[in-house]
Amino acid sequence: MWINYLDQALLLAALAVSVNLLVGYAGQVSVAHAAFAGVGGYAVCFLAGLHGWPYLASLAVAVLVTAVLGVLIGLIALGLAEEFLILMTLAFSLGIIGVLATFDALGGVTGITGVDGLRLFGKELDTPADWLIPSAVVLALVFAVCRRIGESPYGQVLKGIREDAVATRALGKNTFGYKIGIFAITSGLTGLVGGLYSGWLGQATPSAYGFPLAMAVFAMVIVGGNANLAGSIAAGIVLTMIEPVLRQVLAVQSTQAALVQVVLYGVLLLLVMLVRPQGLFPERARKVAVPAPEARAQASPRPEPPARTPYDEADVVLRAEGLSKRFGGITAAKNIDLELRRGTITALVGPNGAGKTTAFNLLTGTVVPDTGSVTLNGAELVGMRPDLVVRAGLARTFQDVRLLNRLTCLENVMLAVPGRPGERLGPLFTPGRGVSRADREAAAEAMRWLEFVGMADEAATPADALSYGQAKLVSLARALATRADVLLLDEPASGVDAAWVETMLAMVAAVRDEGRTVCLVEHNLDVVRQLADHTCFMELGEITASGTLDELTGSARLAEAYFGAQ
Ligand SMILES: Nc1ncnc2c1ncn2[C@@H]1O[C@H](COP(=O)(O)OP(=O)(O)OP(=O)(O)O)[C@@H](O)[C@H]1O
């Protein structure tokens, strides 16, 4: 009796672990995963139960079918905002269960029942005790896979997506690809668990995989703690055991016990969300070790700054021609021509709403222009995904900083370091030390950029504990760590307290002295005067004047329209 419940607890815990990888790490809330488990369960009962397939082969099909289903549904649902994702996956979950219940071959509304005689490795799975080891092995396997992914550079990218998908994409990550990938992996894992669950139940029925199961799994994830896989196991086992304890220990009737269990799930969920929204166990923060000073020194020493070339003689690195963008009736960008020259700083100035941030969005591919072209070292960027634009060598910072709050400063910057093998699944599951070695090197490189901006002492500090000025410096380090040649800095000094402005100015000048090309949007003309080699004036989406700041401020029209008010 108790062993039977333990089997169930282990399998539900495995479901909770896989859903936690999706919800807790990647922040993608899916209600469809209980239904994916149902697809796995039906696949096994249909193939092994009704058609005599070997159990292992039918489990493999269950994993494959649910992973493919995950990709298909992910492609439709994951482009949506998070609140719509919940609704969309709820709709898919109802649809999947509804479709399964319509096929006569799958037993219609009663499902496939009376499945027995399943065998694994020659052993018949008959009694609850027979299911204990397969259930424990599946839980261990799901835990190992989810932990490997979650606590790796891949998992760091997932957490980045959870914190701020736009900022993570601006660090060169294909966020949509990662979302599809993790949706498919967790779907496949739930399909596997469903295959075991239905085998253990001896049936696959629409009611077993409906909304109550989805809620039970959510309760386990939330009570156990987001991104805490061990917490999900503990919560999975404890919550599943409520019903048997009510029945066996407190002698509550079985139908009442099931009802009380559902009510308790609800109460627990409410309590946890009100009192401890992060779950009973906090997020299991992966400790990225702060590199020792020797390790940092070895990480690609900075080359001597090249001698500076006068602005007019410097090569054009980035050229925008005829960029235009309308949003409904608003012309946010009109025929913008812009040249950024190697090793120089260009400033974009102009009144609020002039289109400066839009210009950055158009250059980086965040917004697709209606017309025009952008070339970086001769290569066309228009039409390229924003993460590929970063990889091509054009990175940006944001006016509102957009650090990944629950990640440390070091993790924020590490995430920008390109080419980490642990961000791909293949190397993660290949034996060898390549992933951890590359990770140590990335940490040393990230540390070098934190040192560069004077933030090395805050490496282990979560980003949300920084002052605004510190956060802007870390965001600069993060842009530098992308190794992009051209940096677009959106108001690097705005909102920064006086104590940090000088540091920020020195940093931006140092970035130029390294030979990188900078374009900055800035309202503070003192900052522009100190930094910019060239200034473009924007109004109503157009660049209407350019030259040195003194030339622009000398224009009577501009002085009256804008500079006079400064
Ligand atoms: N996604 C969008 N949808 C609709 N309108 C937009 C969008 N993005 C920008 N705009 C509009 O385009 C115009 C230019 O905005 P933008 O933010 O680029 O100006 P800005 O010069 O950066 O302003 P600020 O100095 O205040 O940051 C504004 O009228 C703005 O409302």
The ligand as a MOL file (V3000), in Angstrom:
LIG
                    3D

  0  0  0     0  0            999 V3000
M  V30 BEGIN CTAB
M  V30 COUNTS 31 33 0 0 0
M  V30 BEGIN ATOM
M  V30 1 N 7.4760 50.6590 -30.4620 0
M  V30 2 C 6.9280 51.8660 -30.6660 0
M  V30 3 N 5.6170 51.9780 -30.9800 0
M  V30 4 C 5.0550 53.1880 -31.2020 0
M  V30 5 N 5.7310 54.3550 -31.1340 0
M  V30 6 C 7.0330 54.3000 -30.8120 0
M  V30 7 C 7.7010 53.0680 -30.5630 0
M  V30 8 N 9.0120 53.3420 -30.2890 0
M  V30 9 C 9.1380 54.6670 -30.3460 0
M  V30 10 N 7.9630 55.2500 -30.6710 0
M  V30 11 C 7.7320 56.6590 -30.8460 0
M  V30 12 O 8.7590 57.1600 -31.6810 0
M  V30 13 C 9.1620 58.4450 -31.2740 0
M  V30 14 C 10.6530 58.4430 -30.9830 0
M  V30 15 O 10.8690 57.7720 -29.7370 0
M  V30 16 P 12.3170 57.4790 -29.1580 0
M  V30 17 O 12.1570 56.7370 -27.8820 0
M  V30 18 O 13.1560 56.8690 -30.1980 0
M  V30 19 O 12.8400 58.9520 -28.8680 0
M  V30 20 P 14.1380 59.3960 -28.0560 0
M  V30 21 O 14.7800 60.4750 -28.8530 0
M  V30 22 O 14.9740 58.2310 -27.7240 0
M  V30 23 O 13.4790 59.9890 -26.7480 0
M  V30 24 P 14.1030 60.1070 -25.2500 0
M  V30 25 O 15.1910 61.1030 -25.3360 0
M  V30 26 O 12.9510 60.5900 -24.4480 0
M  V30 27 O 14.5520 58.7540 -24.8830 0
M  V30 28 C 8.3260 58.8040 -30.0650 0
M  V30 29 O 7.2270 59.5760 -30.5000 0
M  V30 30 C 7.8550 57.4700 -29.5510 0
M  V30 31 O 6.6230 57.5720 -28.8870 0
M  V30 END ATOM
M  V30 BEGIN BOND
M  V30 1 1 1 2
M  V30 2 1 2 3
M  V30 3 2 2 7
M  V30 4 2 3 4
M  V30 5 1 4 5
M  V30 6 2 5 6
M  V30 7 1 6 7
M  V30 8 1 6 10
M  V30 9 1 7 8
M  V30 10 2 8 9
M  V30 11 1 9 10
M  V30 12 1 10 11
M  V30 13 1 11 12
M  V30 14 1 11 30
M  V30 15 1 12 13
M  V30 16 1 13 14
M  V30 17 1 13 28
M  V30 18 1 14 15
M  V30 19 1 15 16
M  V30 20 2 16 17
M  V30 21 1 16 18
M  V30 22 1 16 19
M  V30 23 1 19 20
M  V30 24 2 20 21
M  V30 25 1 20 22
M  V30 26 1 20 23
M  V30 27 1 23 24
M  V30 28 2 24 25
M  V30 29 1 24 26
M  V30 30 1 24 27
M  V30 31 1 28 29
M  V30 32 1 28 30
M  V30 33 1 30 31
M  V30 END BOND
M  V30 END CTAB
M  END
